[in-house]
Amino acid sequence: MTIRAAFFAVRHMSRRFVRDERGVILALMTIFITALLGLAGLGVETGLWYALRRQQQSAADFAAVSGAMEIAAGKPYYNSATTSGICGLARRDAARNKFTFASYTCPGATPACTSPGSGQMCANNPPVSGPHAGQTSYVEVILAQQQNTIFANLYFPDIMIRSRAVAGVEIVGSACTVALNPNNTPKAIDVAGNTTLTMNGCGLASNSTAANSVNFQGSATLNASWFESSGSYNTNGNPNINVPLKLSYTQPVADPYSCNSPTPGCAGTINWSSLDTALAALPAQPFACGGGTAHPLQPGKYTNVGNNAPLNLTCTGTTVLCPGVYALSGKSNQNDAFNMTKGTVQMGTAAQCPGSTANGVTIISYGTNAGRFTVSGGTITLSAPTTTTGLPATLPSGLLFVQDPTNPYTGSQSDSTFTANGTTSLKGTVYTKKTDVTFIGNSNSTCFMIIADEIKFTGTSTISGNQASCAAAGAATPVVLKVALAE
């Protein structure tokens, strides 16, 4: 039937109803018109509900992403009701995206709820349901809003619209080199001259916001899985950058020793005041250059003597370090806390060190004007502890060379230098948050990381450190994170 024919048929029927004087027809007509109006109203309001549902879903999506960004930043579930923390930021961005709250206040802990009332929100970390249930790197947001019906109230007195979104933190890659410099500092990571830098299973990251935050100079070569910068990168000359993924203007990579667990890539915040107190209480040890295999050096507190570094390895022969913590107080006239120019340094065996409880070596420069680390010659073979057994209570595992960032020496000759030859093996993390590191050579291990203020590579250098290998070495691998909607 054509539209024209249908029109005339309806008009003819209407005229018959109007002329018909029987009451039953009028009653049927009333019911018919009422039902027709109800259905029409239902159609109109269904379209309105759909539009509101889309708007509310957008609010839930933004809220979940905002909450996940707080997870990536290592923030707690509750920090304030509306301005920070996972729940507070989720609430803020839901409201910014036109969701109307009805006197809602974030709870102090994740509520694990699934059916919020009208104008309310569930912000669950971890999610309660779905494929990411129980995963702490995801946040689930559920929003609810009741809509009173007008035309459709013959069928539904009111309707509750609920929207759900899940966003999470995903790891893009592990970083075995991180420049933590938070400023607009150029060349925070510098791969200079004829340098060939190979990074196995990991990448490099710079938190500097400068346009040349990561710098490649001359004929430098980088072989890596990825690199990223909170600013951008610069090429000067004809460098060869064999990197499939280059990320610019990204969020800073979290310092793994200044963040909240269990954030991905986070070992937890070190309480340096407490740690320094524990280091100062360690037994004082005498130092004789080249202690030898028969008389290995013991863990404890070492202090500079005259112009010499607390550990001044400038002699020939072999120096054995028994597993444990070496707390270096003071520095040489060259600002070294640890200085090695020749000979061999290696970790003691169980037979050589029968009283040791740790299974690796951590060398810490601490105290007022904590000095630098210099390895400019000789052969060094050391591994960081893979567990916290035998370490001070506030010290994580996986740290090999550490400079206390609360009061480091930052004047002339404050940069640490590691020159690794073909027989060198360094396993663990070099952590100098407030001073710089220059590295040349091959770490010859499955996990070696440098976390410093700024980092420079020269010569032919190779370091390795994928997440699994560093976890086996007890080290927390800094990671580049991506926040994305998951459900």
Backbone torsions as a table, in degrees:
resi	resn	phi	psi	omega
1	MET	NA	135.9	179.2
2	THR	-78.3	164.7	179.1
3	ILE	-62.0	-38.0	-179.6
4	ARG	-64.5	-44.4	-179.8
5	ALA	-64.2	-39.8	179.0
6	ALA	-63.5	-38.6	180.0
7	PHE	-61.7	-46.5	-179.0
8	PHE	-67.9	-32.9	178.3
9	ALA	-66.2	-44.2	178.8
10	VAL	-64.9	-39.0	-179.9
11	ARG	-65.6	-40.3	178.9
12	HIS	-64.5	-42.5	179.2
13	MET	-63.8	-40.9	-179.3
14	SER	-62.5	-40.6	179.3
15	ARG	-64.9	-37.7	178.3
16	ARG	-64.8	-41.0	177.8
17	PHE	-63.7	-39.4	-178.8
18	VAL	-66.2	-41.2	-177.9
19	ARG	-77.6	-22.1	-177.0
20	ASP	-72.2	126.9	-176.1
21	GLU	-98.7	2.5	178.8
22	ARG	-76.9	133.6	-175.1
23	GLY	-64.0	-33.2	-177.5
24	VAL	-62.8	-35.5	179.2
25	ILE	-66.2	-40.9	180.0
26	LEU	-62.9	-40.5	178.8
27	ALA	-64.4	-43.9	178.5
28	LEU	-63.1	-38.0	179.5
29	MET	-63.9	-39.1	179.3
30	THR	-62.9	-46.3	178.9
31	ILE	-61.9	-43.1	-178.3
32	PHE	-61.3	-46.9	-178.0
33	ILE	-66.0	-41.0	179.1
34	THR	-61.0	-47.1	179.2
35	ALA	-62.5	-39.4	-179.6
36	LEU	-64.0	-43.1	178.1
37	LEU	-64.5	-40.2	178.2
38	GLY	-61.9	-44.3	179.0
39	LEU	-65.5	-39.5	177.8
40	ALA	-63.5	-43.5	177.7
41	GLY	-62.8	-40.3	177.6
42	LEU	-60.4	-41.0	178.5
43	GLY	-63.6	-44.0	179.8
44	VAL	-63.6	-47.0	-175.7
45	GLU	-72.4	-29.6	175.4
46	THR	-61.7	-40.7	176.3
47	GLY	-62.8	-40.1	177.7
48	LEU	-64.6	-43.8	178.9
49	TRP	-61.4	-38.6	179.5
50	TYR	-63.3	-43.4	178.5
51	ALA	-63.6	-42.8	178.6
52	LEU	-65.4	-37.7	178.8
53	ARG	-62.8	-40.7	178.9
54	ARG	-66.0	-41.9	178.9
55	GLN	-64.3	-42.3	-179.6
56	GLN	-68.0	-35.6	177.3
57	GLN	-64.1	-38.9	177.2
58	SER	-62.0	-40.9	177.7
59	ALA	-63.8	-41.1	178.5
60	ALA	-65.1	-40.7	179.3
61	ASP	-61.1	-49.7	-179.4
62	PHE	-63.6	-38.8	179.5
63	ALA	-63.0	-43.3	-179.4
64	ALA	-65.6	-42.7	179.2
65	VAL	-63.7	-42.2	179.1
66	SER	-62.6	-42.2	176.8
67	GLY	-62.8	-39.9	179.3
68	ALA	-66.6	-33.0	176.9
69	MET	-65.9	-32.4	174.5
70	GLU	-67.3	-36.1	175.6
71	ILE	-61.7	-45.9	-179.7
72	ALA	-61.6	-31.5	-179.9
73	ALA	-84.4	0.1	178.1
74	GLY	76.4	23.1	-178.2
75	LYS	-86.3	153.7	-179.2
76	PRO	-77.4	172.2	178.3
77	TYR	-62.9	-47.3	-179.2
78	TYR	-119.2	124.9	174.6
79	ASN	-128.1	-39.9	170.0
80	SER	-153.4	164.9	-173.3
81	ALA	-70.3	-28.3	-171.4
82	THR	-137.5	-9.2	-170.2
83	THR	-123.0	-12.3	179.5
84	SER	-158.3	171.5	-173.0
85	GLY	82.5	165.2	-176.8
86	ILE	-59.6	-50.7	-178.1
87	CYS	-69.0	-44.1	-177.4
88	GLY	-60.7	-41.6	179.3
89	LEU	-73.8	-33.4	175.0
90	ALA	-63.1	-43.6	178.8
91	ARG	-63.4	-44.5	-178.8
92	ARG	-58.4	-47.1	-175.1
93	ASP	-78.8	-22.3	170.4
94	ALA	-65.9	-43.5	178.8
95	ALA	-65.9	-38.7	178.7
96	ARG	-63.3	-24.5	179.3
97	ASN	-102.4	32.5	166.7
98	LYS	71.9	25.8	169.4
99	PHE	-91.3	128.6	-176.7
100	THR	-94.2	116.3	178.6
101	PHE	-86.9	148.5	176.4
102	ALA	-111.2	85.7	177.3
103	SER	53.4	44.0	-179.1
104	TYR	-90.3	134.2	175.5
105	THR	-126.7	134.6	-179.9
106	CYS	-61.9	135.9	175.3
107	PRO	-73.8	165.9	-178.8
108	GLY	-73.5	-18.1	180.0
109	ALA	-144.2	160.7	-177.9
110	THR	-57.4	128.2	-170.9
111	PRO	-84.4	-16.1	-177.5
112	ALA	53.6	45.7	-179.5
113	CYS	-103.3	160.3	-178.0
114	THR	-130.9	-14.3	-175.4
115	SER	-133.1	76.2	179.2
116	PRO	-69.0	152.8	175.3
117	GLY	-77.8	179.3	-178.0
118	SER	-63.3	131.9	-178.7
119	GLY	74.2	16.9	-177.3
120	GLN	-118.7	172.1	-176.7
121	MET	-142.4	143.3	164.9
122	CYS	-106.6	123.0	173.5
123	ALA	-121.1	102.0	-172.8
124	ASN	-107.1	124.9	174.2
125	ASN	-134.9	101.6	10.9
126	PRO	-84.0	169.1	176.6
127	PRO	-59.7	152.8	179.9
128	VAL	-87.9	-33.9	-175.4
129	SER	-133.0	175.5	177.8
130	GLY	86.0	179.2	-175.8
131	PRO	-65.4	-17.2	-179.1
132	HIS	-106.0	16.8	179.0
133	ALA	-57.7	133.0	177.3
134	GLY	83.0	-2.3	-178.2
135	GLN	-92.6	116.7	-171.8
136	THR	-71.2	-11.8	178.3
137	SER	-89.5	11.0	178.3
138	TYR	-126.3	151.8	176.0
139	VAL	-126.9	137.7	-179.4
140	GLU	-111.6	127.9	178.4
141	VAL	-119.9	128.8	176.3
142	ILE	-124.7	125.3	178.9
143	LEU	-113.9	147.5	179.5
144	ALA	-138.3	140.0	177.9
145	GLN	-146.1	125.2	178.7
146	GLN	-85.9	136.1	177.5
147	GLN	-117.8	123.5	175.9
148	ASN	-80.5	135.3	-178.0
149	THR	-87.0	156.9	179.1
150	ILE	-116.5	-76.3	179.6
151	PHE	-71.2	-33.9	-173.2
152	ALA	-88.5	11.2	-176.1
153	ASN	-72.4	-5.9	170.9
154	LEU	-65.7	-26.6	-175.2
155	TYR	-109.7	-39.8	-178.8
156	PHE	-134.3	116.3	178.5
157	PRO	-65.1	-34.0	174.0
158	ASP	-159.7	169.5	-178.7
159	ILE	-141.9	139.3	178.1
160	MET	-101.0	121.5	178.5
161	ILE	-99.3	121.7	178.8
162	ARG	-120.2	141.3	178.7
163	SER	-131.4	140.9	-177.7
164	ARG	-131.1	140.4	175.7
165	ALA	-144.5	147.4	176.3
166	VAL	-129.3	128.0	175.6
167	ALA	-127.7	153.5	-176.5
168	GLY	-148.1	173.7	179.3
169	VAL	-103.1	120.9	-179.9
170	GLU	-116.4	145.5	-177.4
171	ILE	-87.9	121.8	175.9
172	VAL	-79.3	-41.6	-179.7
173	GLY	-176.4	165.3	178.1
174	SER	-93.3	142.7	179.9
175	ALA	-109.3	123.4	173.6
176	CYS	-100.2	2.6	172.9
177	THR	-141.9	122.8	179.1
178	VAL	-136.1	124.3	170.0
179	ALA	-93.7	112.5	-174.1
180	LEU	-82.5	-3.5	-176.6
181	ASN	-49.7	117.6	-174.0
182	PRO	-90.5	4.0	-172.5
183	ASN	-99.9	-174.6	177.7
184	ASN	-89.6	54.8	-173.6
185	THR	-92.7	125.4	178.5
186	PRO	-71.3	150.9	174.1
187	LYS	54.7	43.1	176.8
188	ALA	-61.9	-33.6	166.1
189	ILE	-119.9	123.2	-174.1
190	ASP	-124.1	116.3	175.5
191	VAL	-107.4	98.4	-162.1
192	ALA	-107.1	160.0	170.1
193	GLY	56.0	-128.8	-178.5
194	ASN	-93.7	23.2	-177.1
195	THR	-65.2	138.2	168.7
196	THR	-119.5	110.8	-177.0
197	LEU	-110.4	122.5	178.3
198	THR	-116.4	126.7	-179.5
199	MET	-119.7	113.0	-175.8
200	ASN	-91.3	116.2	174.9
201	GLY	75.3	12.6	-177.0
202	CYS	-152.0	-179.6	179.7
203	GLY	-137.9	-173.0	178.6
204	LEU	-125.3	152.6	-176.2
205	ALA	-142.3	142.9	176.1
206	SER	-127.5	130.6	178.6
207	ASN	-89.2	-2.9	176.3
208	SER	-66.4	142.6	-178.6
209	THR	-94.6	8.8	-178.8
210	ALA	-68.9	155.7	177.9
211	ALA	-65.5	-27.1	175.4
212	ASN	-114.7	44.0	178.6
213	SER	-55.9	-41.7	171.8
214	VAL	-111.0	125.5	-172.6
215	ASN	-121.7	132.7	175.3
216	PHE	-117.9	124.5	-171.2
217	GLN	-117.8	143.9	172.7
218	GLY	58.6	-127.2	-177.7
219	SER	-102.8	29.4	-179.4
220	ALA	-60.8	149.6	178.8
221	THR	-127.3	133.7	173.8
222	LEU	-123.0	124.5	172.7
223	ASN	-114.3	110.5	-176.4
224	ALA	-156.5	165.0	177.6
225	SER	-72.9	-34.4	-176.7
226	TRP	-168.9	164.1	162.6
227	PHE	-146.6	157.6	-179.2
228	GLU	-144.7	157.7	-178.8
229	SER	-144.4	141.3	173.5
230	SER	-73.9	-15.6	168.8
231	GLY	-107.3	-116.6	175.9
232	SER	-144.2	-171.0	-179.2
233	TYR	-123.2	158.5	-175.2
234	ASN	-131.4	141.7	173.9
235	THR	-119.0	130.6	179.9
236	ASN	-130.0	110.7	-173.9
237	GLY	107.3	-135.9	-177.7
238	ASN	-133.4	62.1	-179.2
239	PRO	-72.6	158.2	-179.8
240	ASN	-113.7	104.8	-174.0
241	ILE	-106.9	97.2	-179.0
242	ASN	-93.1	73.0	-174.3
243	VAL	-134.4	117.4	-177.5
244	PRO	-71.9	-24.4	-175.5
245	LEU	-128.4	114.5	178.8
246	LYS	-119.3	119.1	-175.7
247	LEU	-115.0	128.9	178.2
248	SER	-120.5	155.9	177.1
249	TYR	54.5	47.9	-179.3
250	THR	-97.7	170.4	172.7
251	GLN	-67.4	146.4	178.7
252	PRO	-60.5	149.2	174.4
253	VAL	-79.7	133.0	-176.7
254	ALA	-69.3	136.6	171.0
255	ASP	-65.3	118.4	-174.8
256	PRO	-66.7	-10.7	179.8
257	TYR	-113.1	15.7	175.8
258	SER	-140.4	44.0	-177.0
259	CYS	-144.0	174.8	-176.0
260	ASN	-100.2	123.5	172.0
261	SER	-70.3	151.6	4.9
262	PRO	-97.7	42.1	175.3
263	THR	-56.0	136.6	179.1
264	PRO	-54.7	135.1	179.6
265	GLY	77.2	17.1	-174.6
266	CYS	-117.4	129.8	175.7
267	ALA	-95.6	-12.4	-176.7
268	GLY	107.2	154.8	-177.6
269	THR	-76.2	128.7	176.4
270	ILE	-80.5	128.8	173.7
271	ASN	-85.2	94.5	-171.7
272	TRP	-68.2	-34.2	178.7
273	SER	-61.9	-45.7	178.4
274	SER	-66.2	-40.7	-179.0
275	LEU	-65.4	-43.5	179.3
276	ASP	-60.3	-38.5	176.9
277	THR	-62.5	-42.1	179.1
278	ALA	-66.7	-37.8	-179.9
279	LEU	-67.5	-41.3	-179.5
280	ALA	-64.0	-24.2	-179.1
281	ALA	-85.8	-5.2	178.9
282	LEU	-67.1	153.0	-179.9
283	PRO	-65.4	135.8	177.9
284	ALA	-70.3	137.6	-177.7
285	GLN	-121.3	138.5	173.7
286	PRO	-77.8	151.1	-179.6
287	PHE	-122.1	129.2	172.7
288	ALA	-126.8	123.6	-176.2
289	CYS	-56.6	129.3	179.8
290	GLY	70.6	57.2	-179.4
291	GLY	-55.9	-26.4	175.9
292	GLY	82.5	167.0	-177.8
293	THR	-72.0	-26.0	-178.7
294	ALA	-78.0	-27.1	-178.0
295	HIS	-131.0	72.0	-177.8
296	PRO	-66.4	151.8	176.6
297	LEU	-72.4	145.8	-178.4
298	GLN	-103.2	150.0	175.2
299	PRO	-63.0	153.2	-179.2
300	GLY	152.3	-158.0	-175.7
301	LYS	-100.8	127.4	179.0
302	TYR	-119.6	134.2	-177.1
303	THR	-120.9	146.5	-179.4
304	ASN	-63.8	145.8	176.7
305	VAL	-116.9	113.8	-177.3
306	GLY	62.2	-127.5	-179.3
307	ASN	-92.2	6.7	-176.4
308	ASN	-92.3	151.5	176.5
309	ALA	-68.7	154.0	176.2
310	PRO	-52.9	-41.5	169.8
311	LEU	-116.9	101.9	-172.9
312	ASN	-114.8	85.4	-174.0
313	LEU	-90.2	79.8	-177.4
314	THR	-119.2	25.8	-178.3
315	CYS	-121.4	163.9	176.4
316	THR	-79.6	174.6	179.7
317	GLY	91.1	-170.5	-174.4
318	THR	-112.0	132.4	173.0
319	THR	-112.0	125.7	-179.6
320	VAL	-105.9	130.3	176.3
321	LEU	-107.8	117.2	175.2
322	CYS	-68.1	148.1	-178.7
323	PRO	-57.2	142.7	179.5
324	GLY	142.7	-166.5	-176.4
325	VAL	-102.2	129.0	176.4
326	TYR	-109.3	105.7	-176.9
327	ALA	-93.8	115.1	-174.5
328	LEU	-103.5	114.9	-178.5
329	SER	-111.2	125.9	-177.1
330	GLY	95.2	179.3	-177.7
331	LYS	-155.1	166.1	-179.9
332	SER	-81.5	179.4	175.6
333	ASN	-71.6	-6.4	172.7
334	GLN	-103.7	10.7	176.4
335	ASN	70.3	25.8	177.9
336	ASP	-93.3	134.3	166.1
337	ALA	-92.9	-31.5	178.0
338	PHE	-132.9	125.8	-177.8
339	ASN	-137.3	120.2	178.4
340	MET	-128.0	124.0	-178.5
341	THR	-121.0	-19.1	-177.3
342	LYS	-160.6	178.2	177.7
343	GLY	78.7	-162.4	-177.3
344	THR	-131.1	135.6	174.0
345	VAL	-122.0	128.7	179.3
346	GLN	-144.6	164.1	-178.5
347	MET	-87.1	140.6	-177.6
348	GLY	-73.1	152.2	178.2
349	THR	-86.4	171.9	177.6
350	ALA	-61.2	-35.9	179.6
351	ALA	-68.3	-37.1	179.6
352	GLN	-75.9	-27.8	-173.6
353	CYS	-129.3	69.2	-173.0
354	PRO	-65.6	-21.1	-178.1
355	GLY	-92.6	-0.2	-175.0
356	SER	-73.4	137.5	175.9
357	THR	-107.4	-23.3	176.8
358	ALA	-79.1	162.3	178.8
359	ASN	-116.6	21.5	178.1
360	GLY	-167.4	179.6	-176.1
361	VAL	-115.0	133.3	169.3
362	THR	-122.5	125.0	-179.3
363	ILE	-110.5	116.1	-173.7
364	ILE	-118.9	125.9	170.8
365	SER	-95.1	121.2	-173.0
366	TYR	-141.1	176.1	177.7
367	GLY	89.5	-170.0	-178.1
368	THR	-65.2	129.0	-179.4
369	ASN	52.2	54.6	-180.0
370	ALA	-55.5	131.9	-173.4
371	GLY	-82.1	179.5	-175.2
372	ARG	-95.7	177.2	176.8
373	PHE	-115.8	131.3	178.3
374	THR	-131.4	119.6	172.4
375	VAL	-122.1	104.1	-175.1
376	SER	-117.0	-0.2	179.2
377	GLY	-171.3	176.5	179.9
378	GLY	79.4	-172.4	-178.3
379	THR	-123.8	127.4	-177.1
380	ILE	-126.6	129.8	179.6
381	THR	-130.9	101.9	-176.7
382	LEU	-140.4	146.8	175.8
383	SER	-128.6	142.9	176.6
384	ALA	-76.0	158.1	176.4
385	PRO	-62.1	138.4	178.3
386	THR	-90.0	-11.8	176.0
387	THR	-133.6	171.0	179.2
388	THR	-89.9	3.1	178.4
389	THR	-59.9	127.8	178.8
390	GLY	83.5	2.1	180.0
391	LEU	-104.0	157.5	172.7
392	PRO	-55.9	152.0	-171.2
393	ALA	-59.6	-29.0	-175.5
394	THR	-97.0	7.1	-175.8
395	LEU	-103.5	120.8	177.2
396	PRO	-71.6	164.3	173.5
397	SER	-78.4	172.7	173.0
398	GLY	83.9	-2.9	-178.8
399	LEU	-93.5	128.1	-178.2
400	LEU	-102.3	-57.2	174.9
401	PHE	-121.0	127.0	-175.0
402	VAL	-134.6	133.2	172.1
403	GLN	-115.1	125.7	179.5
404	ASP	-58.4	118.3	-176.4
405	PRO	-79.4	-5.6	-176.1
406	THR	-78.9	-23.8	-179.8
407	ASN	-155.0	57.0	-178.2
408	PRO	-81.0	158.5	170.7
409	TYR	-75.3	125.5	-175.9
410	THR	-123.4	14.4	-179.7
411	GLY	-84.3	-152.3	179.3
412	SER	-61.2	142.1	-179.4
413	GLN	58.0	48.9	178.5
414	SER	-102.6	-8.4	-177.3
415	ASP	-79.7	137.5	174.9
416	SER	-83.9	148.1	-178.9
417	THR	-132.8	132.0	176.6
418	PHE	-124.0	114.5	175.6
419	THR	-109.9	109.0	-174.5
420	ALA	-105.0	123.8	178.0
421	ASN	-90.9	-174.2	-173.1
422	GLY	-64.1	-22.2	-178.3
423	THR	-104.5	3.2	178.2
424	THR	-72.4	145.5	172.4
425	SER	-141.1	115.1	178.6
426	LEU	-120.6	120.8	-177.0
427	LYS	-126.3	117.1	-177.9
428	GLY	134.5	-161.8	-172.8
429	THR	-114.7	134.3	167.1
430	VAL	-95.5	121.8	-174.1
431	TYR	-127.8	105.0	176.2
432	THR	-132.0	78.8	-170.0
433	LYS	-59.0	-35.1	-173.0
434	LYS	-104.0	-3.6	178.6
435	THR	-130.6	172.4	-170.5
436	ASP	-98.5	161.9	178.4
437	VAL	-132.6	135.8	169.5
438	THR	-112.4	132.4	-177.7
439	PHE	-128.8	137.9	172.9
440	ILE	-143.7	135.7	176.2
441	GLY	118.6	-158.4	-175.5
442	ASN	-125.1	124.0	-179.9
443	SER	-69.6	-21.8	177.5
444	ASN	50.8	47.4	176.2
445	SER	-150.9	169.0	-179.6
446	THR	-82.7	-12.6	179.9
447	CYS	-149.7	110.8	173.5
448	PHE	-141.4	124.4	-177.3
449	MET	-127.9	145.7	174.9
450	ILE	-121.4	119.5	176.9
451	ILE	-123.0	110.6	-172.7
452	ALA	-146.1	177.3	176.5
453	ASP	-66.9	-52.9	174.4
454	GLU	-137.9	155.5	-174.6
455	ILE	-137.7	136.8	176.7
456	LYS	-127.4	135.4	176.7
457	PHE	-112.6	137.1	175.3
458	THR	-134.9	163.0	178.0
459	GLY	65.2	-153.7	178.3
460	THR	-100.8	115.1	-172.7
461	SER	-129.3	143.6	178.4
462	THR	-138.5	128.1	172.7
463	ILE	-136.5	154.1	-176.6
464	SER	-132.9	154.8	178.0
465	GLY	171.2	65.1	173.8
466	ASN	-75.5	168.0	-171.1
467	GLN	-61.4	-42.5	-178.0
468	ALA	-66.1	-43.7	-178.6
469	SER	-65.1	-40.7	-179.7
470	CYS	-72.6	-33.1	174.9
471	ALA	-62.6	-39.2	177.3
472	ALA	-66.2	-27.3	177.7
473	ALA	-87.1	4.0	178.6
474	GLY	79.2	10.6	-174.4
475	ALA	-102.2	140.9	175.5
476	ALA	-85.6	115.6	-177.7
477	THR	-83.2	120.4	172.9
478	PRO	-59.4	142.5	-176.1
479	VAL	-130.1	149.6	169.4
480	VAL	-90.1	126.4	-172.9
481	LEU	-109.2	150.2	173.9
482	LYS	-124.5	130.5	177.2
483	VAL	-101.4	127.0	-176.4
484	ALA	-150.4	153.4	172.0
485	LEU	-67.1	136.0	-178.5
486	ALA	-113.7	-28.3	179.6
487	GLU	-141.4	NA	NA
